[in-house]
Amino acid sequence: MIEMAIRQSKTKSQMGTKRPKLRGRRKKKESLAEQRSHFRGTEDFNWLPMMDLLAYKQITNDPDHLIQLKESQDGWADLLTVRGQGVGTMSMNQQGNLIQGFYHFLQAYLEDVTFIISPFPVDTGRQQAFWGRRYERITQQIAREQNPRRRLQLQTQQRYIRDKQRTNIEVEKQLVSEEFIIVLFGKDKHTLRQNRQAAIQYGGSSLILEEISLEKKEETLFRINNLNTRVK
């Protein structure tokens, strides 16, 4: 449901009610950025230049990791991720409240903003790390075990862990999740921090916005610029 609202908000922005834009852009570049702000990685684009969407100089080396845009009049930008809410398990009333909360955000947050729907491989890194530790521990126990019956039990567990690890690796190779990223803008770093705080506040429990690590931010920017490249 929140996905539908985000997609509908793009239509709403095209009608002029809330159209995000960068101040230093020409009209045709704003239009092109709007068209390309939603992608799934399956379009017939071998390469889409980052310049058309979010031209930037650098990411600051501080806890905020803010994005300095290339054109000085465009100022600064930041990326936040929209947390999934599991709407499939919600009642109709709960889903309706979620949609109303999202529309409240669009009405209350008046600064420039846009959404990007970005495909990322499913991350099973934590699962792989967990089963990797289990596998190492079982292997050490097998090396020390003298009881044949207990040794056989441990070997069975070891095979099970290998199967789990193969499954986790295949999941990362084959499955792609769709992540929602919100792009916020500000004329300077102070204004951008204020806008970010306001967006998080106005989003409330309907649009839960979370900060992104430097690594994830770099991955997101790279993914936008290289649509046909898988990012780990």
Rosetta silent file (secondary structure, phi, psi, omega in degrees, C-alpha in Angstrom):
SEQUENCE: MIEMAIRQSKTKSQMGTKRPKLRGRRKKKESLAEQRSHFRGTEDFNWLPMMDLLAYKQITNDPDHLIQLKESQDGWADLLTVRGQGVGTMSMNQQGNLIQGFYHFLQAYLEDVTFIISPFPVDTGRQQAFWGRRYERITQQIAREQNPRRRLQLQTQQRYIRDKQRTNIEVEKQLVSEEFIIVLFGKDKHTLRQNRQAAIQYGGSSLILEEISLEKKEETLFRINNLNTRVK
SCORE:     score description
SCORE:     0.000 S_00000001
   1 L     0.000  -44.653  178.593    0.000    0.000    0.000 S_00000001
   2 H   -65.338  -32.419  176.353    2.788    2.463    0.861 S_00000001
   3 H   -62.423  -43.607  178.874    4.431    1.457   -2.430 S_00000001
   4 H   -61.657  -40.762 -179.579    1.220    2.394   -4.254 S_00000001
   5 H   -64.950  -39.911  178.650    1.120    5.723   -2.439 S_00000001
   6 H   -63.565  -43.162  178.660    4.708    6.497   -3.395 S_00000001
   7 H   -64.718  -40.062  178.721    3.967    5.705   -7.019 S_00000001
   8 H   -66.307  -31.701 -179.574    0.815    7.850   -6.860 S_00000001
   9 H   -65.935  -27.130  176.864    2.796   10.700   -5.335 S_00000001
  10 H   -67.457  -41.451  175.919    4.904   10.795   -8.484 S_00000001
  11 H   -63.187  -40.792  178.983    1.767   11.366  -10.522 S_00000001
  12 H   -62.093  -39.570 -179.346    0.738   14.032   -8.052 S_00000001
  13 H   -68.061  -32.406  178.851    4.109   15.747   -8.408 S_00000001
  14 H   -67.699  -23.974  179.350    3.753   15.756  -12.183 S_00000001
  15 L   -81.275   -3.295  175.432    0.477   17.683  -11.749 S_00000001
  16 L    96.443    0.176 -178.369    2.431   20.456  -10.060 S_00000001
  17 L   -73.441  -40.370 -179.362    1.258   19.876   -6.511 S_00000001
  18 L  -153.411   78.875 -176.619    4.649   18.765   -5.203 S_00000001
  19 L  -101.241  114.946  178.176    7.267   18.511   -7.868 S_00000001
  20 L   -71.142  143.771  177.100   10.830   17.990   -6.670 S_00000001
  21 L  -155.095  159.937  173.395   13.495   19.844   -8.607 S_00000001
  22 L  -102.326  137.866 -170.502   17.087   20.973   -8.451 S_00000001
  23 L   -68.637  -28.890 -175.582   17.578   24.696   -8.750 S_00000001
  24 L   -92.601   10.019 -176.542   20.494   24.601  -11.173 S_00000001
  25 L   -90.222  150.934  166.772   18.844   22.290  -13.698 S_00000001
  26 L   -81.156  161.031 -174.693   17.411   23.152  -17.058 S_00000001
  27 H   -57.656  -44.082 -176.230   13.775   22.201  -17.648 S_00000001
  28 H   -67.330  -30.887  177.762   14.501   19.235  -19.860 S_00000001
  29 H   -71.721  -35.580  176.169   16.930   17.774  -17.347 S_00000001
  30 H   -62.909  -41.891  179.653   14.325   18.058  -14.584 S_00000001
  31 H   -64.273  -42.213 -179.490   11.846   16.206  -16.780 S_00000001
  32 H   -66.180  -40.659  178.357   14.385   13.499  -17.593 S_00000001
  33 H   -62.679  -39.102  178.616   15.317   13.055  -13.944 S_00000001
  34 H   -62.626  -41.267 -178.994   11.624   12.668  -13.072 S_00000001
  35 H   -67.326  -31.384 -173.800   11.185    9.967  -15.693 S_00000001
  36 H   -99.190    3.080 -178.334   14.235    8.087  -14.481 S_00000001
  37 L   -75.212   -7.630  173.856   13.683    8.385  -10.742 S_00000001
  38 E  -123.686  116.300  178.060   11.814    5.049  -10.820 S_00000001
  39 L  -145.078  158.178 -179.572   13.657    2.115  -12.266 S_00000001
  40 L  -120.505   -2.996 -178.684   13.830   -1.618  -11.676 S_00000001
  41 L    85.703    6.154 -179.276   17.042   -2.505  -13.512 S_00000001
  42 L  -113.340   -0.255 -179.772   15.166   -4.244  -16.340 S_00000001
  43 L   -71.141  164.192 -179.704   14.716   -1.262  -18.680 S_00000001
  44 L   -84.758   54.728  175.065   16.541   -1.075  -21.995 S_00000001
  45 L  -118.189  116.734  175.769   19.143    1.367  -20.719 S_00000001
  46 L   -73.498  -29.288 -178.560   22.745    0.178  -20.902 S_00000001
  47 L  -160.124  130.044  174.676   23.834    3.258  -18.979 S_00000001
  48 L  -117.358  120.478 -176.294   22.063    6.206  -17.412 S_00000001
  49 L   -66.991  133.023  176.845   24.345    9.108  -16.465 S_00000001
  50 L   -60.363  -27.532 -179.170   24.220   10.112  -12.825 S_00000001
  51 H   -56.121  -31.877 -177.608   24.533   13.707  -14.040 S_00000001
  52 H   -75.974  -17.562 -176.601   20.900   13.583  -15.195 S_00000001
  53 H  -113.752  -52.992 -173.748   19.581   12.638  -11.761 S_00000001
  54 H  -149.864   75.005 -179.942   21.901   13.647   -8.936 S_00000001
  55 L   -67.567  125.363 -175.772   25.177   15.233  -10.041 S_00000001
  56 E  -139.082  154.836  179.126   27.469   15.317   -7.019 S_00000001
  57 E   -89.873  -49.274 -172.834   31.037   16.200   -6.102 S_00000001
  58 E  -162.886  168.553  170.406   31.611   14.144   -3.002 S_00000001
  59 E  -110.864  128.438 -174.377   30.210   12.563    0.139 S_00000001
  60 L   -64.969  145.471 -179.916   31.395   14.265    3.302 S_00000001
  61 L   -92.312   66.700  177.966   33.717   12.341    5.602 S_00000001
  62 L  -145.394  176.217 -176.968   31.679   12.863    8.768 S_00000001
  63 L   -59.544  -25.614 -177.807   28.938   10.952   10.626 S_00000001
  64 L   -81.672  -29.697 -178.505   26.200   12.437    8.392 S_00000001
  65 L    52.190   53.905 -179.858   27.838   11.521    5.050 S_00000001
  66 L   -77.053  154.937 -175.349   26.027   14.334    3.240 S_00000001
  67 E  -103.241  117.822  176.117   26.192   14.602   -0.545 S_00000001
  68 E   -86.231  118.761 -177.420   27.645   17.796   -1.997 S_00000001
  69 E   -76.373  155.381 -172.883   25.982   18.425   -5.350 S_00000001
  70 L   -66.425  -45.638  179.231   28.040   19.450   -8.358 S_00000001
  71 L   -81.007  125.974 -175.477   26.246   22.721   -9.078 S_00000001
  72 H   -60.858  -32.248  179.797   26.845   25.160   -6.215 S_00000001
  73 H   -73.477  -14.614  177.136   23.312   26.564   -6.532 S_00000001
  74 H   -81.210  -21.578  174.839   21.893   23.064   -6.024 S_00000001
  75 L    78.692 -124.565 -170.920   23.440   22.841   -2.562 S_00000001
  76 E  -130.793  161.062  178.887   23.388   19.514   -0.736 S_00000001
  77 E  -142.870  160.593  174.892   21.440   16.261   -0.715 S_00000001
  78 E  -145.940  154.278  179.415   20.958   13.235    1.503 S_00000001
  79 E  -114.464  133.837  172.494   19.474    9.770    1.076 S_00000001
  80 E  -126.127  149.343  176.757   17.227    8.018    3.574 S_00000001
  81 E   -97.380  146.771  177.833   15.689    4.582    3.246 S_00000001
  82 E   -95.458  117.687 -177.642   11.983    3.936    3.745 S_00000001
  83 L   -70.259  136.752  174.885   11.481    1.030    6.146 S_00000001
  84 L   -66.605  149.999 -174.606    9.122   -1.727    5.039 S_00000001
  85 L  -117.552   -2.955 -178.949    5.970   -2.078    7.134 S_00000001
  86 L    63.049   47.880 -174.320    4.649   -5.547    6.271 S_00000001
  87 H   -65.477  -19.583  179.702    1.352   -4.171    5.006 S_00000001
  88 H   -62.701  -22.101 -179.816    0.305   -7.615    3.802 S_00000001
  89 H   -98.280   -0.225 -177.869   -0.399   -8.566    7.416 S_00000001
  90 L   -86.626  155.917  172.895   -2.307   -5.361    8.233 S_00000001
  91 L   -75.513  169.235  179.005   -6.054   -4.911    8.398 S_00000001
  92 H   -62.198  -38.650  178.625   -7.800   -2.617    5.902 S_00000001
  93 H   -63.779  -42.432  179.047   -8.092    0.085    8.570 S_00000001
  94 H   -64.509  -41.088  178.030   -4.385   -0.112    9.341 S_00000001
  95 H   -63.842  -41.992  177.864   -3.523    0.097    5.657 S_00000001
  96 H   -61.139  -41.244  178.001   -5.819    3.105    5.273 S_00000001
  97 H   -64.409  -35.704  178.701   -4.155    4.844    8.209 S_00000001
  98 H   -64.602  -43.932  179.004   -0.767    4.176    6.655 S_00000001
  99 H   -64.434  -43.079  179.505   -1.817    5.786    3.382 S_00000001
 100 H   -62.767  -37.920  177.984   -3.299    8.789    5.176 S_00000001
 101 H   -64.444  -36.743  179.250   -0.074    9.212    7.121 S_00000001
 102 H   -68.394  -42.586  177.762    1.905    9.212    3.900 S_00000001
 103 H   -65.592  -32.067  174.558   -0.323   11.840    2.313 S_00000001
 104 H   -62.348  -40.399  177.590    0.063   13.906    5.478 S_00000001
 105 H   -59.784  -45.960 -178.772    3.823   13.786    4.940 S_00000001
 106 H   -61.989  -32.635 -179.602    3.421   15.067    1.363 S_00000001
 107 H   -80.716  -33.514 -174.364    1.286   17.959    2.603 S_00000001
 108 H   -86.314  -36.996 -177.934    3.443   18.852    5.613 S_00000001
 109 L   -88.343  109.665 -170.156    6.943   18.517    4.168 S_00000001
 110 L  -100.667   -2.390 -179.569    7.222   21.423    1.722 S_00000001
 111 L   -81.293  168.569  177.875   10.897   21.175    0.734 S_00000001
 112 L   -61.003  135.975 -179.699   12.212   19.552   -2.439 S_00000001
 113 E  -157.653  148.405  172.783   12.004   15.758   -2.261 S_00000001
 114 E  -147.214  160.444  179.801   11.906   12.802   -4.604 S_00000001
 115 E  -114.160  143.305  175.206   11.649    9.019   -4.297 S_00000001
 116 E  -124.639  129.351  175.846   13.797    6.399   -5.960 S_00000001
 117 E  -102.204  110.053 -168.293   12.737    2.763   -6.164 S_00000001
 118 E  -118.593  128.698  176.563   15.994    0.858   -6.361 S_00000001
 119 E   -81.492  132.381  175.559   16.583   -2.886   -6.852 S_00000001
 120 E  -131.952  144.099  173.297   19.213   -4.451   -4.615 S_00000001
 121 E   -58.514  143.578  175.680   20.261   -8.088   -4.245 S_00000001
 122 L   -61.438  128.545 -176.303   18.819   -9.705   -1.134 S_00000001
 123 L   -91.707  113.508  176.256   21.483   -9.445    1.568 S_00000001
 124 L  -111.263   23.913 -177.425   22.139  -12.732    3.394 S_00000001
 125 H   -58.161  -42.209 -179.465   25.448  -11.581    4.871 S_00000001
 126 H   -66.019  -41.853  178.243   24.282  -11.983    8.477 S_00000001
 127 H   -62.821  -42.351  179.821   22.938  -15.464    7.820 S_00000001
 128 H   -64.884  -39.220  178.676   26.160  -16.480    6.104 S_00000001
 129 H   -65.255  -41.320  179.790   28.230  -15.133    8.978 S_00000001
 130 H   -61.945  -52.058 -178.043   26.067  -16.998   11.529 S_00000001
 131 H   -69.880  -27.044  175.280   26.251  -20.337    9.719 S_00000001
 132 H   -64.070  -41.643  177.096   29.943  -19.786    8.986 S_00000001
 133 H   -66.203  -40.952  177.915   30.659  -19.571   12.715 S_00000001
 134 H   -61.268  -42.479 -178.485   28.532  -22.637   13.347 S_00000001
 135 H   -63.507  -42.996  179.461   30.390  -24.558   10.637 S_00000001
 136 H   -63.290  -41.605 -179.773   33.786  -23.647   12.065 S_00000001
 137 H   -66.041  -42.807  179.017   32.707  -24.685   15.572 S_00000001
 138 H   -64.440  -40.875  179.445   31.285  -28.015   14.366 S_00000001
 139 H   -60.533  -41.044  178.113   34.442  -28.715   12.347 S_00000001
 140 H   -66.276  -38.832  178.972   36.576  -28.189   15.454 S_00000001
 141 H   -65.548  -39.739  178.767   34.319  -30.484   17.480 S_00000001
 142 H   -61.533  -41.364 -178.563   34.572  -33.206   14.824 S_00000001
 143 H   -63.157  -29.120 -177.945   38.377  -33.022   14.941 S_00000001
 144 H   -95.245  -18.723 -171.840   38.319  -33.603   18.710 S_00000001
 145 L   -72.555  132.033  179.236   35.455  -36.104   18.942 S_00000001
 146 L  -104.740  -23.548 -179.233   36.411  -39.726   19.701 S_00000001
 147 L   -77.140  118.250 -176.544   32.911  -41.210   20.008 S_00000001
 148 H   -58.691  -40.036 -178.761   31.909  -42.592   16.552 S_00000001
 149 H   -66.105  -46.246  179.039   28.178  -42.033   17.131 S_00000001
 150 H   -64.964  -36.723  179.280   28.630  -38.453   18.290 S_00000001
 151 H   -62.792  -39.609  178.918   31.083  -37.843   15.429 S_00000001
 152 H   -65.338  -40.137  177.310   28.436  -39.010   12.931 S_00000001
 153 H   -61.181  -42.827 -179.982   25.889  -36.623   14.451 S_00000001
 154 H   -66.223  -37.499  178.630   28.305  -33.734   14.110 S_00000001
 155 H   -66.142  -36.239  175.306   29.044  -34.632   10.498 S_00000001
 156 H   -63.284  -42.522  176.548   25.306  -34.623    9.764 S_00000001
 157 H   -62.954  -37.697 -179.759   25.077  -31.124   11.262 S_00000001
 158 H   -63.671  -41.656  177.881   28.050  -30.064    9.166 S_00000001
 159 H   -65.431  -38.309  178.483   26.335  -31.195    5.944 S_00000001
 160 H   -61.811  -43.180 -179.909   23.175  -29.352    6.971 S_00000001
 161 H   -64.986  -40.239  177.858   25.158  -26.138    7.494 S_00000001
 162 H   -60.219  -41.169  178.168   26.830  -26.508    4.076 S_00000001
 163 H   -63.713  -41.640  178.431   23.375  -26.807    2.499 S_00000001
 164 H   -62.488  -41.584  179.960   22.199  -23.692    4.325 S_00000001
 165 H   -65.891  -40.326  177.287   25.218  -21.747    3.126 S_00000001
 166 H   -62.566  -39.700  178.297   24.681  -22.835   -0.487 S_00000001
 167 H   -63.723  -44.488  179.579   21.056  -21.710   -0.207 S_00000001
 168 H   -61.282  -40.892  179.812   22.063  -18.304    1.192 S_00000001
 169 H   -65.949  -41.725  179.702   24.574  -17.783   -1.615 S_00000001
 170 H   -66.841  -36.196  177.649   22.017  -18.713   -4.283 S_00000001
 171 H   -59.900  -44.831  179.404   19.445  -16.362   -2.743 S_00000001
 172 H   -64.487  -34.616 -178.137   21.885  -13.458   -3.101 S_00000001
 173 H   -74.144  -35.278 -168.871   22.647  -14.427   -6.685 S_00000001
 174 H  -101.444  -33.744 -171.715   19.064  -14.901   -7.832 S_00000001
 175 L   -99.861  143.442  178.122   16.758  -12.673   -5.764 S_00000001
 176 E  -127.186  130.894  176.177   16.460   -8.897   -5.880 S_00000001
 177 E   -99.772  153.991 -179.170   14.563   -6.793   -3.342 S_00000001
 178 E  -103.294  117.070 -178.233   12.998   -3.428   -4.130 S_00000001
 179 E  -108.209  143.699  179.655   14.112   -0.670   -1.816 S_00000001
 180 E  -103.962  122.207 -179.343   12.556    2.774   -1.475 S_00000001
 181 E  -115.910  134.177  174.740   14.980    5.669   -1.133 S_00000001
 182 E  -106.587  134.579  179.781   13.960    9.257   -0.401 S_00000001
 183 E  -107.611  122.921  178.957   16.224   12.090   -1.597 S_00000001
 184 E  -110.617  152.898 -177.055   16.213   15.308    0.454 S_00000001
 185 E  -129.642  156.184  175.850   17.788   18.625   -0.517 S_00000001
 186 E  -158.536  149.670 -176.841   19.094   21.729    1.266 S_00000001
 187 L   -70.187  -24.110  175.707   20.928   24.901    0.269 S_00000001
 188 L  -148.887  175.327 -175.557   23.646   24.156    2.835 S_00000001
 189 H   -63.692  -39.434  179.749   24.552   21.422    5.297 S_00000001
 190 H   -62.853  -46.224  179.386   22.734   23.073    8.206 S_00000001
 191 H   -63.435  -40.352 -179.877   19.524   23.456    6.202 S_00000001
 192 H   -63.240  -40.911  177.751   19.790   19.886    4.941 S_00000001
 193 H   -63.177  -39.983  176.880   20.117   18.548    8.479 S_00000001
 194 H   -63.954  -42.654  179.467   17.032   20.530    9.481 S_00000001
 195 H   -64.232  -38.726  178.940   15.121   19.212    6.467 S_00000001
 196 H   -63.800  -43.910  179.520   16.158   15.668    7.279 S_00000001
 197 H   -64.007  -40.470  179.080   14.945   15.996   10.855 S_00000001
 198 H   -64.694  -41.667 -179.813   11.652   17.508    9.660 S_00000001
 199 H   -62.834  -42.934  178.559   11.135   14.706    7.122 S_00000001
 200 H   -62.661  -41.198 -179.398   11.710   12.037    9.769 S_00000001
 201 H   -66.995  -47.112 -178.132    9.295   13.829   12.116 S_00000001
 202 H   -68.980  -29.962  178.315    6.557   14.325    9.516 S_00000001
 203 H   -65.432  -35.743  177.160    6.937   10.748    8.301 S_00000001
 204 L    55.633 -139.500 -178.991    6.108    9.467   11.762 S_00000001
 205 L   -89.742   -5.490  179.642    5.040    5.845   11.984 S_00000001
 206 L   -88.478  -40.641  178.582    3.547    5.823    8.472 S_00000001
 207 L  -123.184   86.894 -174.776    6.697    6.719    6.547 S_00000001
 208 L   -82.149  111.318 -177.172    9.551    5.482    8.704 S_00000001
 209 E  -100.967  132.653 -177.398   12.739    7.084    7.395 S_00000001
 210 E  -127.351  143.001  178.953   16.114    5.691    8.409 S_00000001
 211 E   -69.166  153.706 -175.772   19.618    6.987    7.826 S_00000001
 212 L  -112.471  139.831  178.048   21.873    5.073    5.457 S_00000001
 213 L   -67.531  162.299  178.501   25.466    4.068    6.121 S_00000001
 214 H   -58.208  -44.394 -179.443   28.256    5.455    3.955 S_00000001
 215 H   -60.550  -46.046 -179.300   28.742    2.076    2.289 S_00000001
 216 H   -67.179  -35.496  178.756   25.036    1.733    1.455 S_00000001
 217 H   -64.955  -42.801  178.008   24.897    5.328    0.224 S_00000001
 218 H   -65.017  -39.635  177.163   27.797    4.702   -2.147 S_00000001
 219 H   -62.040  -42.223 -178.991   26.153    1.484   -3.341 S_00000001
 220 H   -63.824  -45.681  178.936   22.892    3.325   -4.006 S_00000001
 221 H   -63.965  -39.880  177.686   24.590    6.064   -6.016 S_00000001
 222 H   -64.911  -40.424 -178.740   26.560    3.483   -7.974 S_00000001
 223 H   -64.829  -38.873  177.450   23.404    1.467   -8.648 S_00000001
 224 H   -61.339  -38.277 -175.240   21.616    4.527  -10.011 S_00000001
 225 H   -84.345  -13.696 -177.670   24.504    5.155  -12.367 S_00000001
 226 L  -138.487   78.337 -169.201   24.898    1.530  -13.458 S_00000001
 227 L   -64.086  -29.793 -175.365   21.430    0.039  -13.773 S_00000001
 228 L   -95.753   10.118 -179.836   22.511   -3.284  -15.246 S_00000001
 229 L  -105.915  128.301  176.515   25.222   -3.946  -12.662 S_00000001
 230 L   -76.111  138.661 -179.563   24.441   -6.017   -9.575 S_00000001
 231 L  -113.128  130.401  175.253   25.612   -4.490   -6.317 S_00000001
 232 L   -88.740    0.000    0.000   26.618   -6.597   -3.318 S_00000001
